Structures are given as C-alpha cells and as structure tokens.
Amino acid sequence: MTEIFINDVTVRDGNQSLLATRMEMADILALVGKLDKVGFHALEVWGGATFDAAYRFLHTDAWDNLRAIKKACPNTKLSMLLRGQNLVGYRHYDNDTLERFIKLAIHNGMNIIRCFDALNDPENVKNAFKFIKKHGGEVQAAIAYTLSPVHNNDYYADLVKKYIALGADSICIKDMAGILTPQNAFELISSLRKITDLPLDLHTHATANTSSLVMEQALAAGVDIVDGCISPFSGGTAHLAEETILEIAKLTHRSCNLNLSALSEAYDLANKLADKYIKRGDYRTRALIPNPKILTYQVPGGMLTNLISQLEQQNAVQRLEEVLQEVPRVRKDLGYPPLVTPLSQMVGTQAVLNVLLGERYKMAPKEIKDYCQGFYGQAPAPLNQEVKEKILKGVKREVPVPVDDLPSAYPAAEAELTAELGRQVSEEEVVSYIVFPQQVLSYLKSRNQTEAAVAGQETKKNEAGATETFNLYLPEGGDCA
C-alpha cells in the first residue's frame, strides 16, 4: 500500500479563497499550532495574497508573521507560494530584489517554495529556481493548469520537462480554478509519471463540486502529494476537506499516516474560528455554493471571491453572472492566459469594467496595457489584434527590458525609505517596500508612531517611579543583577 502525503493549505489558500485573506494572525497562529501536530507533509502558510493583506488589511508585518508561524510549527515543513519573477506582487522585479526576498524567506523558516508563472513561461521562473536552490530551499515547480486550444496534456508534459531541466525538486499541478476533470486528472498524472520520478503534488479547488472524484482518480493514477483544508474551511471555492481525502485514500488502497486525534483537535478549533468569521461577515456564503459552470468560466476560488467583493462595492453583485460570462471572452482576446495571480485579477477586473461600463475595453487597467506590450512575458497564444489596438490607443509603446537586465531597485528604495522614516531600515523593510511601496510605507509610519508613543509613556512611567522602584528592589549588600 503506497503512502499518500497531504499538504494543509488552510491558512493560505483556504483563507484566501473563503475569507479574502482576512483571517487574523492570532487565529492563524492558534490554528497552525494545532495543525503542526497532525503529521502533514507541509503547511502552506505564506506568500501570495497573504503578504499583501498583512500590510494592507491586517496591519501586521509579513516577516514577523512568518517568524511567528515558524515558532508555532516546530514539527512540520512550511510551504509558500511565489509568483516567479513577480515575487508576491504584480509585475516583474529585478534579480537582486528576487534573490533578497527568497533568501529572507528561507532564512526566516520557509522550507518549500512553490513557484509558478502566470503564463507558464519558463523564462519567468528560471531565476527564482536558481536562487531557491542557492539558499537551501526546495523548489516545487508548479504548472498553472488551464484549458484552451493551446493547453493540453502534451503541452504540460513539455513544460514539466523544461522545469526539470531548470532544477525542480517536485512538480505541482496547480489547478487554481478547480477545472480538472476526474478523467483528465488520471490521464495527466499518468502521463507525467512516465516522464519523471519526482514527487507529483495535486492542488485543486472544490468550486465545481467534482473534487472528490478528481482526488480519487489522482490517487489511483499515483499522485504522491495532495493539498487539502481542515473541513470547516473546505469546500466551495477552497479545497477538499482533509477528512474526506483520508476516506478516498482507503478507497484507492493508499495509506495516510496522520494523527487523527490531533486532526480532531484542529477541527474543533477551526470550527469555532469559522463561526467567528461567519458572524463577522468575512466568511461568504456565496463562496461555498457549488458552481459547475466554473468548468466553462475557469475562475479560481480567490478570483471569484474578489469578483464578488468588487461587485459588492459597486452595488452590482446581481451582475456576477454577466461578469463570469465575460471572463472567458476577455481571456480569449488576451491569448488564453491561465487565470492565476496576477492574470486572474487583471482579467477579472477587465471583465468587470467591460460589463459595468457597457462597452468592452472602454477602459483598461495599466496592468492590462503592460500585458499587451509583453511586460508579463510570452502569452500562450496570439492576442486579438483589434482588441490590443483598442487597449493601447494613446499609450506610448515601450519594449520590455529583459528581466536579467533590470537594474537593482534596492539602493534607491533603501534611500527613499530611510528618508521617509528618518531611521535606518532593515533589508526586510526595503524588499517589502519595493514590492508594495504604499502599503508598506503606510504600515511602517503607523508602527513608528505607535512605538514612539509607547516609548514616551514608558519614559514618563520610569521617571515617575524610578526612586520608588530602586528602593523596593535593590537587595541589601548584594549585587544588583
């Protein structure tokens, strides 16, 4: 009986898919402390939207969060999601910034870095692979799974061969939209198994409500690792419940050596936390409703949640179906990019604009304009030239600089941040500032003010009570330790 291993992705992708990444750090630490005792292959805890949300919404330091999680998880490897040359942001960054970020992540406790490119362009991950291995991390090369006239199993087999040549330690089938069918799960895993002995990891979402069948076929085909969530944060736009995966393993004669008592304890805590976020309105019911039409729209869980949020802000949530119908049309116009960050947000936002403005491509975000000029890499298929020209009308055309020729942003960013904060800044602060300048600067200024206020209160307190404290605690005739 061959063993199957499970990655828990509750506090990263489950959190992002169901709570729009609003789970508070105290709750994350409590939950990962429980999950650490279950015996998972790894815990996915960081990267992706969690980095952005830390500064933008939760007012915490992403690096402090990583260190705290590592301390709470002494028994389990930590995993993160990295967007290749895009890091955790939405554009290409220079190699100096890329290496610094990866080095800091590994130094602060990251073990496995799941690295992908939104266009499946090997040029956009080659440097990340190199730096991960240089600094002692494990490279899990992820293929962004999608379907189109140019995406099929032969395409993915060829891509995996390229990733193996670049040094991948394991391969992840990243089905971010939950569009992998049971039959193709079996066929794809079987075809990849013929070309590599590297561990194969399946990441799929439950959005279309077929993930149980997909998982059964994947296990039957010989997948080594699968991703899941603790059941109170599973299903819908998130992932299959780990408790369900255990039952599927039995059906396919695969063993799974988890601590069931620890899993039950993790469930109890997760159940209470789910109640908290449901009452607060962060756990959206709509995200739990199965949507088999996703097989056509190919919208990932986190993207669907974000679309709902965007439409709610415009008092237009009733137009969700129109937007979902527009998404594949936009995707076709843009050369069939996989719908994964940052392309999922870009395509989704363009679809919302097309629907709400009543005219397709009347307005296009800067990121879409950059994409049309090649700033995100090579599109899988040619773009609709008529649409491209409409998007770029009036835009000064630019030729992207090759990523290996991008100058380091670090010296200028360090100088800017030092001037803004009026103090020396750390490497972590500078790298974060390069990726999310507004959010990080706002957070750091706020933290400086808070620390100054606390320091002022402590000084007054110490001055007022200095003599009294000295008289009370100075031992007679002894050493003042």
N, C-alpha and C positions, 0 to 999 in steps of 0.2 A: 504493500500500500504506500503510494508516494505521498509525501507530506506537501500540503499547500500552506503558504505563508500569507498573512494578512497585514497590509498597511492600514493603520487607522488615520483617516483624513478629517475627523470630526471638526477639530478646531481651526482648520484652514479652509478646505473646500466645502465641507458641510456648513460651516459658519458663513462662508461667502455665499453659498447657494440659497440658504434658507433665511439667514439673518442679515443679508447685505453687509457682512463682516462687522456686525455691531456687538458681538459677544465681548463682554468686559474682561479685562486682564485678570482680575481676581477670580472670575469664574473659569477662565481658561486654565489658570494655574491649579485650581482645585480639581478640575476635570482631568488634566493630563497627569496629575499626581495619582489618580485612580487608574487611568489607562496604562500607566507605566508598569503596573503590577500584573497586567493581563498576559504579557508574553507576545506582543505584536512584533512583526518583523521590523517595523519602524513607525514612528508617529510623524505625520506631516503637520507641521506647526507654524510655518513661516513662509514668507515670500508672497508673490502675487499681490493681491489686494490688501493683505494684512499689513504690509509695510506702509502703504499709502494711508489706510484707515487709522493706523496708530497715531499719526500726526494730525490728520485731517478731522477725524471724528472723535477718537477716544482720548486725545491729548496725552499720549504716552510716547516714550522713546522706544522705537522699534528694537534697538540694540539692547536696551535694558530688558525689554520683554524677552528677547532670545536668551539672555543670560539667566533670567529668572526661570524660564521654561527648562533650560538645561539642568539647572539646580533641582528642579522638581522632578526630573526624569533621569535618574542615575542608571537605570537598567535597560533603557531602550534607545536605539539609534534615532536620531532626529533627521527628518527629511524636509526639504524646502522646494519651492517651485521657482525657477529662474527663466526669464524670457530671452535667453541668449544675450546677444549684443544689446538688447533693450533692458537688461537687468530686471528691475521690478517696475520700470517706467514705461514710457510710451514712445520712445524714439531710440535711435542708435547712440550709444555712448562710446567714448574713446577707450582704447585698450588699457590705459593707465587707471582710469576710473573702474573699468570692469575688473581688473586684477585686484585692485584695492578692496572692492566690495566682496569679491569671492574670498580673498584672504581673511578679511574681518569676519565673514560669516563662519568660515571653518574654525578660525581661532576662538570664536565665541560659542562653539559647540555643535555646529552643523556637521553631519556625517555624510548624508546622501543629498546630492543636488540634482533634482530632476530638471533637465534643461531641454527647452524646446524653442522652436522659432515659429512664429505665427504663419509663415509662408512655407514652412518645411524647407527652408533654404539653408543647406549646409554651411554656406559662407557666413551665415549669421550666428552659428553656434561653435565654429571651429576654435575660436579664441577662448571661449568660455570653457570648453572641454579641456583645453591645454592648461588653463590656469587652475581649474578644479583639481586636476591630477598633480600639478606642480605643488600645490599647497596641501596635499594629502586627503582630499575628498574623494568620494565615489561618484562617478559620472553615470547618471541614469539618463540615457538619451531617449527623449520622448518624441514619437511621431504624432502630430496633430491629425487625428483621424477625421476625415470628412468624405463625402461622396460627391462626385461631379463627373462630367465627361472625361476629365483628365486624371481622376483619382480612382485607382482600383488596386487590387492586391499585388499586381506586378509592380506598380508604382511604389508601394510601401516596401516590398522586398528589396527593390533597388535602393531606396532611401536607407533602409537598415544596413545594407552593405556599406554604404558611404559612412554611416555613423560608426560602424565597427572599425573601419579604417581610420577614423578620427580618434579612436581610443575609448569607445563606450565600454562601461563595465556591466551594464544591464540595459535592457530595452523596455520602454513603456509604450503601450498602445493607449494613447490619451484620447479617449472618446468623450470629449468635453460636452457634447450635446446629447449623448445617450441615443445615438442613431445606429449603433452597431446592432445588427440583427443576429439572432441565435445561429443561423446557418453561416453567416459570414464570420462570426466570431470563431467558429470551428475551423472554417476554411483559412482565415487569415493566420490564426495561431499555428495551424498545421503547416502552412507554407513557410512561416518564419522559422519554425522549428527545424525545417530542412536545411536552412542556411546558417544557423547559429546555435551554439550550445550555451550562449549567455542566458542568464535568467530573464524570463519574459514576465512582465507585470501588466495586468489589465486594469485600466482606470475607466470606468463607465458610469454614467448617471442613470437614475431611475425615472427620468422625465416621461418617457413613453410607456412606462409600466411593463416593459419587457425584460428588465434587467435580471430577473430570476432565471429566465430561460437562457439569456445570454451567458450568465455566470455558469450555468450547468454545462453548456456546450464548451465554454472556455476551459473549465476544469477537465472535461472529457478529452479535450484536444491536447492537454498537457501544459497549460499555463502554470508558472511557478509561484507567482505572487498576485494577489488581487487586492483592490482597495475597497474599503467599506467605512461606514459610520456606525457609532453606537445608536441603537434603534430610535431613541427619542429625537435624534437629529438626522434621521434617514428618510428615504423615500422622496417622492416629488422631484424637485429639481436637484436634490442631493444624490445620495448613493444608496446602494443596497445595504440593509442592516447586517451587521456582522453576525448577529444571532441567526439570520437566515442563511448566510454563507456557510455556517457550520452545518446546517441541515443539508444543504446542497452538496457539501463535501462528502457526507455519508452516502448520498445517492450515487455519487461518481467514484466511490471507493477511494477517496483521498483522506488522509489523516490530517488533523489540525490540532496541534498541541497548545491550546490556550488554557489559562487558569480560569475555569468557569465561575468560581466563587468571586474572583477579582472582577470578572466581567459583569457579574450581577451587581456588585457594589458600584461599579462605574455606571451601570444602568440607573440605579436608584438616584445617584446624584444628577445624572443627565436629565432624568425625568423631572426633577424639581426645577432645574435650570430652564427646561423647555416651558414649564408653566410660567416661570417668571417672564420670559420673553414673549410668550403668547399674550399675557396680561398687559404687557407694555406696548404691544403692537408691532414689535420688531420681527416676530415670527409670523410671516404672512401665510394665511390660509391658502391663498391663490397658488402659492408656490408648491403646495402639496397635492394639488389636483392633477391627476394624470392627464397628459396631453399627447395622444398618439399622433397628432398632426405634426409633432416635432420631427417626425421622420421625414417630413417634407421640408419644414422650415429650417431644421438643423440648428436651432437656437440653444446654446448651452444654458445650464441652470443659472449661473451667475448673471449671464446676459439677460435672461428672461426676468429675473428679479429686478435688474437695473432698468429694463424697459418699463416694467410696471411702475417703478419709482418715478421715472421721467414723466410718464403719462399722468400719474397722480399729481405731480407738481403743476401740470398744465390743465388740471381738471378734465382730463381726456382719457381716463382709463378705459372707458367704454369703446375706445378705438383700438384696443390692443390687437384684435383680430386683423384689422386692416394693416397694422404695422407688421405683424407676423407674416402676412401675405406679401408685403413689400420687401421683406428681408431677402428672400431668395432672388428677387429681381435685381436688387442692388448688388448682391453677391455675383450674379452672372455678369453684370455690367463691369464689375471690377476684376474680372478674371478668375473667379471662383476661389477667393482666399478662404482657408479654413476659418471658421468662426471661433477664434480663440483670442484672448487678450494679446495685443491691443486691437486686433482687427475686428473682434466681436463688438467692442464698444463703438468703434468707428462706423462699421456697417449698420449697427443698431441705431446710432444717433442719426445717420443719414436717412435711414428708413423712417424714423420719427419725423424728421424735418420734411421729407417728401410728402408724408401723409398730412401733417398738421398745416403745412403751408399751401397745400392744394396744387402744387406744381413740383414735379420731380426735378431735383437738383437746382431749384431756385436759389438755394443757399447750401454751401458745403463747408464743413469744418476745415480748419487749417490742416489737420492731420490727413484728411481725405485728399486735399490738394497735394500734400507732400507725398502721399502714397502714389498718386497718379504720376508723379515725377520720378519715382523709383527710390525714394528715401528709405523705404522699408525693405528693400530687396527685390528679388525677382518674383513677379506674380506667377502663379501656376499656369495661367493661360492668358492670351492677349486681352487687353481691355477693350470695351466698346468705345471706339474712337470718337463717335458722336458725343457720347456722354463725357468722355475725357475732355474734349474740347470745351464743352459747356462748363465743366467744373473749373477748368484752368483759364477761362476767359478773363482777361485783365490781370492775370497773375504773371509776374516776372519769372520766366522759366529759369530753372537752375539745374545744374548737373550735380548729382550727389558725389560727395568725396568718399572714396573707398574707406571702409572702417579702419583699415590698417594705417591710413594716412591722416586720420583725425588727430589733431593736437590735443595734448592733455588739458583738461579743463580744471585740473586740481589747483595749480598755483593761483590763478585768478579767483577761483571760488574761495580759496583759503583767505586771500587778502580781503575780499568782499565781506565774508562772514566775520572776520576779525574786526573790521571797521564797524560793522553793524552792531556787534555785541560788545565791543570795547574790551575784549579779553582774548587770551589765547584760546584757540579752538582745537578740538580733537579731530583725528582722522575720520572717525565715525561721523562726526557732525558735518564735516566738509563733504564727504561722499554722499550723505543723505541730502545735503543742501543742493548738490549737483543734480540729483535725481528729482527732488521735489522742492525747489527753492522757496516758493511762497509758503507752503505748509510748514516746512521745517523751520524757516526763519520766524514765522509767527509763533510756533511752539517754543522755540529756544528763547525768544524775547519774553514770552509769558513765564517761562520757567525761571529766567534770570530775575524777573520782578518778584516772583514768589520766594525764591531763595534769598533775595536781598531783604524782603520783608521779614522772613523768618529769622534771618541773621540779626536784624535790627532788634527784634523782640527778645532774642536770646541775650544780646549785649545788654539791653536795659535790665533784663531779669538778673543777669550775673552781677551787674554793677550794684543793683539794689540789694542783692543778698550776699555779696562777696564776704563781708566780715562775719556775718552770721554763719555762713557755710564753713568758713575757715575755723571758727571757734568750735563748731559742733563736731567736725570730722578730723581735726588734727590730733593724732594719737600723742599722749604724753610721753616724752622722752624717746619716742620711736621714730622710725623712718617714715617719711611721707611718700608712699609709693605712688 
